[in-house]
């Protein structure tokens, strides 16, 4: 390995640490797998791509903040504060705005809980955090955003009040698991970085527990980097997008990836229509060692991870509750 290649691999190791910390990478991503249709697609918020934000917030009684719908299609039904992101808006700004508009309360988001994905162009980001101010919206303050807001026990939400859609049950369950987990994971907040495309970055590792050896999949095009693919409207789930990458890389042989969750999200949204893309980094493990023996031509290679601290963090992040959840 030459000096320049060694330097590049050192940069990959640093990129890995940054991604695991939820931080944006400084260099532009090199896209390894793409099609003409994906390359020509331009994500524009509220036009060609739908970014939805929602929040799960608790009070000191472990009650959940809910809002009552004002829309005709779901009038008087209850739901989590949620809505579409606006142009020139970050994910956190969208959560803060929706919570304020629909409940009257001011919130401070502290971490992503889940990222839902549909057909490549629909995303819902659910965050939790703390309420820092404001006044709970009463029925006398109803407007087009909501009729009112209130705190409800989880039991009441499941049994006693009319719910707009039961999909919030899984989001509340994820929030409860995060809240009650004695081993708190790293708080993952969306990192501010401009992207013009919809990108999926893969952190793919194989770990041999008998030898305490771990290897990381690295793309080699132009410079060494974490592999990246363009997301497509044919990707009906993130699992499908990951599997599609593995088919391209390994020819569909021996590869059985396990998606553990999201470890970072990069988005900016400014200026509008020019940087409405996103980059989602996911942690994926391979149980089967066979793919690590496949010759990947000059496009990909395997990098040994020698740092015990990094290996430990990756193994811990493989555990339930230690990444941003990707609900089925």
C-alpha positions as CSV (number, residue, x, y, z in Angstrom):
1,X,0.0,0.0,0.0
2,X,1.5,3.3,-1.1
3,X,1.7,6.4,1.1
4,X,-1.2,8.1,-0.7
5,X,-3.4,5.1,-0.4
6,X,-2.5,4.7,3.2
7,X,-3.5,8.3,3.8
8,X,-6.8,7.7,2.0
9,X,-7.5,4.7,4.2
10,X,-6.8,6.8,7.3
11,X,-9.4,9.3,6.0
12,X,-11.9,6.5,5.5
13,X,-11.4,5.5,9.2
14,X,-11.9,9.1,10.2
15,X,-15.0,9.3,8.1
16,X,-16.3,6.1,9.8
17,X,-15.9,7.7,13.2
18,X,-17.6,10.9,12.1
19,X,-20.6,9.0,10.6
20,X,-20.9,6.9,13.8
21,X,-21.0,10.2,15.7
22,X,-23.8,11.5,13.5
23,X,-21.6,14.1,11.9
24,X,-21.6,15.3,8.3
25,X,-18.6,14.4,6.1
26,X,-16.7,17.3,4.7
27,X,-15.9,15.9,1.2
28,X,-18.5,15.4,-1.5
29,X,-19.7,11.9,-1.8
30,X,-18.6,9.7,-4.7
31,X,-21.6,7.8,-6.0
32,X,-20.7,4.1,-6.7
33,X,-24.1,2.8,-8.0
34,X,-26.6,4.8,-10.0
35,X,-28.8,4.7,-13.1
36,X,-29.6,7.4,-15.6
37,X,-33.1,7.9,-14.2
38,X,-31.7,8.4,-10.7
39,X,-29.0,10.7,-11.9
40,X,-31.4,12.9,-13.7
41,X,-33.9,13.1,-10.8
42,X,-33.9,16.5,-9.0
43,X,-35.4,16.4,-5.4
44,X,-37.5,19.5,-4.7
45,X,-39.3,19.7,-1.3
46,X,-43.1,19.4,-1.5
47,X,-42.9,18.8,-5.3
48,X,-40.8,15.8,-6.3
49,X,-39.9,14.6,-2.7
50,X,-42.0,14.5,0.4
51,X,-40.2,15.1,3.7
52,X,-42.5,14.6,6.7
53,X,-41.6,15.5,10.3
54,X,-43.2,14.4,13.5
55,X,-42.5,14.6,17.2
56,X,-43.0,12.4,20.2
57,X,-42.7,14.4,23.4
58,X,-43.4,13.4,27.0
59,X,-44.3,15.4,30.1
60,X,-43.3,14.5,33.7
61,X,-46.3,12.1,34.0
62,X,-45.0,10.2,30.9
63,X,-48.0,11.4,28.9
64,X,-47.6,12.0,25.2
65,X,-48.3,15.3,23.5
66,X,-51.1,15.0,21.0
67,X,-53.0,17.4,18.7
68,X,-56.6,17.3,17.4
69,X,-57.0,17.6,13.6
70,X,-58.7,20.5,12.0
71,X,-58.6,19.1,8.4
72,X,-62.0,18.0,7.0
73,X,-60.6,14.5,6.1
74,X,-59.8,13.7,9.7
75,X,-61.7,16.3,11.6
76,X,-61.5,16.0,15.5
77,X,-59.2,12.9,15.2
78,X,-56.1,12.9,17.4
79,X,-52.5,12.5,16.1
80,X,-48.9,13.3,16.9
81,X,-47.8,16.8,15.9
82,X,-46.6,16.3,12.3
83,X,-46.6,17.7,8.8
84,X,-44.7,18.4,5.6
85,X,-41.4,20.2,5.7
86,X,-41.4,23.6,4.0
87,X,-38.9,25.0,1.5
88,X,-35.7,26.4,3.0
89,X,-36.3,24.4,6.2
90,X,-34.1,21.9,8.0
91,X,-35.5,18.8,9.6
92,X,-35.2,20.2,13.2
93,X,-36.7,23.5,12.1
94,X,-39.7,21.6,10.7
95,X,-40.3,19.7,13.9
96,X,-40.1,22.9,16.0
97,X,-42.5,24.7,13.6
98,X,-45.1,21.8,13.5
99,X,-45.1,21.4,17.3
100,X,-45.6,25.1,17.8
101,X,-48.3,25.5,15.2
102,X,-50.3,22.5,16.3
103,X,-49.8,22.4,20.0
104,X,-48.7,26.0,21.1
105,X,-45.6,24.6,22.8
106,X,-41.9,25.3,22.1
107,X,-39.7,22.2,21.8
108,X,-36.0,21.5,21.5
109,X,-35.4,18.3,19.5
110,X,-32.6,16.2,20.8
111,X,-32.4,13.1,18.7
112,X,-33.9,11.3,15.7
113,X,-36.0,8.3,16.8
114,X,-37.0,6.8,13.5
115,X,-36.7,7.3,9.7
116,X,-39.5,5.9,7.5
117,X,-39.0,5.5,3.8
118,X,-41.4,4.7,1.0
119,X,-40.6,4.4,-2.8
120,X,-37.5,6.4,-2.7
121,X,-39.2,9.8,-2.6
122,X,-41.2,9.8,0.7
123,X,-39.5,10.2,4.1
124,X,-40.8,10.7,7.6
125,X,-38.4,11.8,10.4
126,X,-39.6,11.4,13.9
127,X,-37.7,13.2,16.7
128,X,-38.0,13.5,20.4
129,X,-36.7,16.1,22.9
130,X,-37.9,18.4,25.6
131,X,-40.6,21.1,25.8
132,X,-39.0,24.4,26.8
133,X,-41.9,26.8,26.7
134,X,-45.1,28.0,25.2
135,X,-48.7,27.4,26.2
136,X,-50.8,24.4,25.4
137,X,-53.3,25.2,22.7
138,X,-56.9,25.2,23.9
139,X,-60.1,24.7,21.9
140,X,-60.6,28.5,22.1
141,X,-57.4,28.9,20.0
142,X,-58.4,26.5,17.2
143,X,-57.2,27.4,13.7
144,X,-56.5,25.6,10.4
145,X,-53.4,23.9,11.9
146,X,-55.3,22.1,14.7
147,X,-58.4,22.3,17.0
148,X,-56.5,21.9,20.2
149,X,-53.7,20.0,21.9
150,X,-53.5,17.9,25.1
151,X,-51.4,15.3,27.0
152,X,-52.6,11.7,27.1
153,X,-51.4,8.5,28.7
154,X,-50.3,5.9,26.2
155,X,-53.2,3.7,27.4
156,X,-55.7,6.5,26.6
157,X,-54.2,7.0,23.2
158,X,-54.6,3.3,22.4
159,X,-58.1,2.8,23.8
160,X,-60.0,6.0,24.6
161,X,-59.6,8.7,22.0
162,X,-60.3,8.6,18.2
163,X,-56.9,8.3,16.4
164,X,-56.4,9.6,12.9
165,X,-54.1,6.7,12.0
166,X,-52.7,3.8,14.0
167,X,-49.2,4.3,12.5
168,X,-48.3,6.5,15.5
169,X,-48.5,3.5,17.8
170,X,-45.2,2.2,16.5
171,X,-43.6,5.7,16.8
172,X,-44.7,6.0,20.4
173,X,-43.4,2.5,21.1
174,X,-40.0,3.5,19.6
175,X,-39.9,6.6,21.8
176,X,-40.8,4.7,24.9
177,X,-38.1,2.1,24.2
178,X,-35.5,4.9,23.7
179,X,-36.7,6.7,26.9
180,X,-36.6,3.6,29.0
181,X,-33.4,2.1,27.6
182,X,-30.8,2.0,30.5
183,X,-28.0,2.1,27.9
184,X,-28.6,5.4,26.2
185,X,-27.4,5.5,22.6
186,X,-25.7,8.4,21.0
187,X,-28.1,11.2,20.3
188,X,-28.4,11.6,16.5
189,X,-29.5,14.9,15.2
190,X,-29.6,15.7,11.5
191,X,-26.3,17.1,10.4
192,X,-26.4,20.3,8.2
193,X,-24.9,19.6,4.8
194,X,-26.1,20.4,1.4
195,X,-26.9,17.6,-1.0
196,X,-28.4,17.7,-4.5
197,X,-29.4,14.1,-4.7
198,X,-31.0,11.4,-2.6
199,X,-28.1,9.3,-1.3
200,X,-27.7,6.2,0.8
201,X,-24.3,5.7,2.4
202,X,-23.4,2.2,3.6
203,X,-21.3,1.3,6.6
204,X,-20.9,-2.5,5.9
205,X,-18.9,-4.6,8.3
206,X,-18.1,-8.2,8.9
207,X,-16.9,-9.4,12.3
208,X,-15.1,-12.6,13.1
209,X,-15.7,-13.0,16.9
210,X,-13.3,-16.0,17.2
211,X,-10.4,-13.8,16.0
212,X,-11.8,-10.4,17.0
213,X,-11.3,-9.2,13.5
214,X,-13.5,-6.7,11.7
215,X,-13.4,-5.5,8.1
216,X,-15.2,-2.5,6.5
217,X,-16.4,-2.4,2.8
218,X,-14.7,0.6,1.0
219,X,-15.3,2.0,-2.4
220,X,-12.2,2.7,-4.5
221,X,-13.4,4.8,-7.3
222,X,-11.4,8.1,-7.5
223,X,-10.5,7.8,-3.8
224,X,-11.2,5.4,-1.0
225,X,-14.6,6.1,0.6
226,X,-17.6,4.7,2.3
227,X,-19.9,3.2,-0.5
228,X,-22.8,5.4,-1.7
229,X,-25.7,4.7,-4.0
230,X,-28.5,6.9,-5.4
231,X,-32.0,6.1,-3.9
232,X,-34.6,5.3,-6.5
233,X,-38.4,5.3,-6.7
234,X,-38.1,1.6,-7.2
235,X,-36.6,1.2,-3.8
236,X,-39.7,0.3,-1.8
237,X,-37.7,0.2,1.5
238,X,-34.2,0.9,2.7
239,X,-33.7,-2.8,3.1
240,X,-34.4,-3.2,-0.6
241,X,-32.0,-0.4,-1.5
242,X,-29.3,-2.1,0.6
243,X,-30.0,-5.5,-1.0
244,X,-29.8,-3.9,-4.5
245,X,-26.3,-2.6,-3.7
246,X,-25.2,-6.0,-2.5
247,X,-26.4,-7.6,-5.7
248,X,-24.3,-5.0,-7.7
249,X,-21.2,-5.4,-5.5
250,X,-21.2,-9.2,-5.0
251,X,-23.3,-10.4,-7.9
252,X,-26.0,-11.6,-5.6
253,X,-23.7,-14.4,-4.3
254,X,-23.4,-15.2,-0.6
255,X,-24.5,-11.7,0.5
256,X,-27.1,-11.7,3.3
257,X,-27.0,-8.1,4.7
258,X,-28.6,-7.3,8.0
259,X,-29.7,-3.6,8.3
260,X,-29.3,-2.4,11.9
261,X,-30.5,1.1,11.4
262,X,-29.6,4.7,10.6
263,X,-26.4,6.2,12.1
264,X,-26.5,9.6,10.5
265,X,-28.6,11.9,8.3
266,X,-27.3,14.9,6.3
267,X,-29.6,17.6,5.0
268,X,-29.7,21.3,4.5
269,X,-32.5,22.4,2.2
270,X,-31.0,25.8,1.4
271,X,-31.2,27.3,-1.1
272,X,-34.5,25.7,-1.9
273,X,-34.8,23.5,-5.0
274,X,-31.0,23.4,-5.3
275,X,-30.1,21.5,-2.2
276,X,-33.2,19.5,-1.3
277,X,-31.4,16.2,-1.4
278,X,-30.3,14.1,1.6
279,X,-27.7,11.5,2.6
280,X,-28.7,8.7,4.9
281,X,-26.0,6.5,6.5
282,X,-27.0,3.0,7.5
283,X,-25.1,0.4,9.5
284,X,-25.1,-3.1,7.9
285,X,-23.5,-6.3,9.0
286,X,-22.6,-9.5,7.2
287,X,-22.8,-12.7,9.1
288,X,-21.3,-14.7,6.3
289,X,-17.6,-14.3,5.7
290,X,-17.8,-15.5,2.1
291,X,-18.3,-12.0,0.5
292,X,-15.1,-10.9,2.2
293,X,-13.2,-13.4,0.0
294,X,-14.8,-12.2,-3.3
295,X,-12.5,-10.3,-5.6
296,X,-14.3,-6.9,-6.1
297,X,-12.2,-5.8,-9.1
298,X,-11.0,-2.2,-8.6
299,X,-14.3,-0.8,-7.4
300,X,-14.4,-2.0,-3.8
301,X,-12.1,-3.5,-1.2
302,X,-12.1,-4.6,2.5
303,X,-10.4,-2.4,5.1
304,X,-9.3,-4.1,8.4
305,X,-10.5,-2.1,11.4
306,X,-7.7,-2.4,13.9
307,X,-8.9,0.2,16.5
308,X,-10.5,-1.7,19.4
309,X,-12.6,1.4,20.3
310,X,-14.1,1.6,16.9
311,X,-14.8,-2.1,16.8
312,X,-16.5,-1.9,20.2
313,X,-18.7,1.0,19.1
314,X,-19.8,-0.8,16.0
315,X,-20.7,-3.9,17.9
316,X,-22.6,-1.9,20.4
317,X,-24.5,-0.1,17.7
318,X,-25.5,-3.4,16.2
319,X,-27.6,-4.0,19.4
320,X,-31.3,-3.1,19.5
321,X,-32.0,0.5,20.3
322,X,-28.6,1.8,19.5
323,X,-29.4,3.3,16.1
324,X,-32.2,5.4,14.5
325,X,-35.0,2.8,13.9
326,X,-36.1,2.0,10.4
327,X,-39.7,0.7,10.9
328,X,-40.9,-2.0,8.6
